[in-house]
């Protein structure tokens, strides 16, 4: 198949000259088998492996992915058997919508917290590397136990606000 051919200068040289050189070598006392590859590789300054690969690509025929696989009338083609690990487009779109909706819910619920509760939630729960109770207590001038109490109260406030605004979340 020539679909993948011609990506390097060596492959381009082979693509455009291989048949012509093969035809010229076929006239008269021409080498055969691997000797042909050796002669062509010398003439074009490429490796014998590249010559062999391009020769097999050019001598093979292309096959459509949409061609039926048999005469059984099943309607299956090669495309039916190609599998991708990538998520489906509707899953990607749905995930983006879910993330946006959850972000909106959270931002709305954060509005019920006072400044201290908001700071504790942001620094403990909404960062990749959440602050420790001890470090946060030192910054706020309170004990780590008091930080834990405020955090728990803030989480309950968030939960109540989320359920009040979105009753369907009550089952979670």
C-alpha positions in Angstrom: 0.0 0.0 0.0 1.3 3.5 -0.8 -0.9 5.2 1.7 1.9 5.4 4.3 4.7 5.9 1.7 6.8 9.0 1.1 7.3 10.4 4.5 11.1 10.7 4.3 13.3 11.9 1.5 14.6 8.3 1.0 11.1 7.0 0.8 10.1 9.7 -1.7 13.1 8.9 -3.9 12.2 5.2 -3.8 8.5 5.9 -4.5 9.3 7.9 -7.6 12.3 5.8 -8.9 11.8 2.2 -7.8 9.7 1.0 -10.8 11.9 2.8 -13.3 15.1 1.3 -11.9 13.5 -2.1 -11.6 12.5 -2.0 -15.3 15.9 -0.8 -16.3 17.6 -3.6 -14.3 15.2 -6.2 -15.8 16.6 -5.5 -19.3 19.6 -7.6 -20.3 21.8 -9.3 -17.8 19.8 -8.2 -14.7 20.4 -9.4 -11.2 17.6 -11.2 -9.5 16.2 -11.5 -6.0 18.1 -9.6 -3.3 20.7 -8.5 -5.8 18.1 -6.2 -7.4 17.5 -4.5 -4.0 21.2 -4.1 -3.6 21.6 -2.4 -7.0 18.6 -0.1 -6.4 19.8 0.8 -2.9 23.3 1.8 -4.3 21.7 3.8 -7.1 19.4 5.8 -4.8 21.6 5.9 -1.7 19.1 4.2 0.6 19.2 0.9 2.6 18.2 -2.4 1.1 15.6 -2.7 3.9 14.0 0.5 2.7 14.0 -0.8 -0.9 12.4 -4.1 0.2 9.7 -2.3 2.2 8.8 0.2 -0.6 8.8 -2.7 -3.1 6.3 -4.6 -1.0 4.1 -1.5 -0.6 4.1 -0.8 -4.3 3.5 -4.3 -5.4 0.6 -5.0 -3.0 -2.9 -3.7 -3.6 -4.9 -1.4 -1.5 -8.0 -2.7 0.2 -11.0 -0.6 1.1 -12.1 -0.7 4.7 -15.7 -0.5 3.4 -15.5 -3.6 1.2 -17.7 -6.5 2.3 -15.9 -9.3 4.1 -17.6 -12.2 2.5 -20.4 -13.4 0.3 -22.5 -14.4 3.2 -24.6 -11.3 3.0 -23.9 -10.3 6.6 -23.0 -6.8 5.5 -19.9 -6.8 7.7 -16.8 -4.9 6.5 -13.3 -4.3 7.8 -14.4 -1.0 9.4 -16.7 -3.0 11.7 -13.7 -4.6 13.4 -11.7 -1.4 14.0 -11.7 -0.6 17.7 -10.7 2.6 19.4 -9.9 3.1 23.0 -10.8 6.7 22.8 -14.1 7.8 24.3 -17.0 8.3 22.0 -17.8 11.9 21.0 -21.1 11.9 22.8 -19.3 10.7 26.0 -16.8 13.5 25.7 -19.5 16.1 25.2 -21.5 14.6 28.1 -18.5 14.7 30.4 -17.8 18.3 29.5 -21.4 19.3 30.2 -21.3 17.4 33.5 -18.1 19.1 34.6 -19.5 22.5 33.8 -22.8 21.8 35.6 -21.0 20.5 38.7 -18.7 23.5 38.7 -21.7 25.8 38.6 -23.4 23.9 41.4 -20.2 24.1 43.6 -19.6 27.8 42.9 -23.3 28.5 43.8 -23.0 26.5 47.0 -19.7 28.1 48.0 -21.7 31.4 48.3 -23.3 30.2 51.6 -19.9 30.0 53.4 -18.3 32.8 55.4 -14.8 33.9 54.6 -13.0 31.6 57.0 -15.0 28.5 55.9 -14.4 29.4 52.3 -10.7 29.7 52.8 -10.5 26.4 54.7 -12.5 24.5 52.0 -10.5 26.0 49.2 -7.1 25.3 50.8 -8.1 21.8 52.1 -10.5 20.4 49.4 -10.2 22.4 46.2 -6.5 22.2 45.6 -4.4 19.3 44.2 -2.2 19.3 47.3 -4.5 20.2 50.1 -3.1 22.0 53.1 -2.8 20.0 56.4 -5.0 20.9 59.3 -1.9 21.9 61.3 -0.5 24.2 58.5 -3.8 25.8 58.0 -4.4 26.3 61.7 -1.0 28.0 62.0 -1.9 30.4 59.1 -5.3 31.2 60.7 -4.0 31.4 64.2 -6.3 28.5 65.5 -5.8 24.9 66.5 -5.9 22.1 64.0 -8.9 20.7 65.8 -10.7 24.0 65.3 -9.8 23.9 61.6 -11.4 20.4 61.4 -14.5 21.6 63.1 -14.9 24.6 60.8 -14.2 22.3 57.8 -16.9 19.8 58.8 -19.4 22.6 59.4 -18.6 24.1 56.0 -19.0 20.7 54.3 -22.5 20.3 55.9 -23.4 23.8 54.8 -22.3 23.0 51.2 -24.2 19.7 51.3 -27.4 21.5 52.4 -27.0 24.2 49.8 -26.5 21.7 47.0 -29.5 19.6 48.0 -31.7 22.8 48.4 -30.8 23.9 44.9 -30.7 20.5 43.3 -33.0 18.0 45.1 -31.9 15.2 42.8 -28.6 15.2 44.6 -30.2 14.1 47.8 -29.9 10.4 46.8 -26.1 10.7 46.5 
